[in-house]
Amino acid sequence: MRSLERETSSKENLDQSSQLFPIIVAVKSQATTVVKEENEPSNDEVDPAVVATLQNSLKSIDSKNMALAYVKVLQEYAMMSDNFRAIGLLTEVEKSVVNPPQNEDFDL
């Protein structure tokens, strides 16, 4: 018995190729509840009541920093929705707010 202890405790006898590496053989799910996602119908129309509520509750944009903050919120929503076109457009909006064009694009 002592010789076995000496063999297993001796670092000299350890072979690098004989080391054990754990691997996952099977995974058993313990899920007990089912979450059902409700698919909302895709509407491109904006509800006027929602727009009116937002307009009444939001402050008016009176500075560049506030405008950029609103753009950032929209960018985050577009990223969560994986809407790459909106992300690109909002990035262009951000650039034009940070560095507005020097010439007049249109007459007021």
Secondary structure, DSSP 8 states (H G I E B T S, - for coil): -HHHHHHHH-GGG--GGG--------------------------S--HHHHHHHHHHS----SHHHHHHHHHHHHHHHHHTT-HHHHHHHHHHHHHHHS--SS-SS--
